[in-house]
Amino acid sequence: MKIKVIIHQAEESGYWAEVPAIPGCLTEGDNWEELIKNIYEAVEACLSVDVEKMESICPNTN
């Protein structure tokens, strides 16, 4: 799956990133490597929250 990520250089230092397709999905890192790791974690966390929320709204009827 490909997801668009917009990366910004932070004013103070490091970077921050946002995922436009997932409202509220933001992260930051002191360096490029940390930012990339944090992006993966943030996307996974945001998507897992949506799945949990959906399961509570529409429980499996099997």
Secondary structure, DSSP 8 states (H G I E B T S, - for coil): -----EEEE-SSSSEEEE-TTSTT-EEEESSHHHHHHHHHHHHHHHHHHHHHHHHHHS----
